[in-house]
Structure formats: C-alpha cells, structure tokens
Amino acid sequence: MSLTVNLWSRKEGELKRFLRSYYERDVEIADDAGGWFHEYTRPAEAVDIISAVIDNSDRFQLSMYIQLHDGRLYRVTEANHNDVIRDIFMLFCNDSAPFREYLARQ
C-alpha cells in the first residue's frame, strides 16, 4: 500500500523553494509549477515531509493533501496534522489483526 503527498501553491516558485529547502539540494521542478506529488511506498516515510510543511507554514504558502489507495484527497492542515500523522502510523505500522483486516478490505 502507498500514500501520495500532494503539494500545491499559487505563488510562483514557492514549491521549488520549499523542495530545495526540504531536500537541501536543487530539485528539477519548473518555477511556475503549481503542484507537486510524491508516492511513498512506505507511508510512514511521508510523515517527515508532512511535518516539514506544517512546521514551515509561516515561511511557505503551500496547501497539502494526502491520497490513499481509495483515490480520495484528504487535506492536511495545522489543525489536523497530528491526527493525520497518528492515523498513518496506526494504519500502516500497526501489526494488530484488526488494522491488517481493515487494510485488506480496502
């Protein structure tokens, strides 16, 4: 199972500035790109970038969404990011039977 992080900005160059700061190197993305996405085959690895976007929300004008296997987009905000991160760990890192059964049905 995977999780996709989608970042969006209406401010020109904003995604490039954020990604350059996050990855600490140049990234190949157009200055006028309005969106960026990355699929994480290990969903817990997405927690770092989710946290970085929220922690730097005062420096970058970004909107963030996550997408699960159902194809729906779920907005991640300062108000709900802790719940989102908790749920990622519960859904993808919990070895208990109920969670595995839930994921198998999806």
GIBEL-V96587 format. One record per run of one state. SS is the DSSP state (2 for helix, 1 for strand, 0 for the rest). FROM is the first residue (numbers start at 1). TO is the last residue. If there is no record, write none. Layout:
ss: <SS | SS>
from: <FROM | FROM>
to: <TO | TO>
//
This chain:
ss: <0 | 1 | 0 | 2 | 0 | 1 | 0 | 2 | 0 | 1 | 0 | 1 | 0 | 2 | 0 | 2 | 0>
from: <1 | 3 | 9 | 14 | 24 | 35 | 41 | 43 | 56 | 63 | 68 | 73 | 77 | 81 | 93 | 97 | 106>
to: <2 | 8 | 13 | 23 | 34 | 40 | 42 | 55 | 62 | 67 | 72 | 76 | 80 | 92 | 96 | 105 | 106>
//
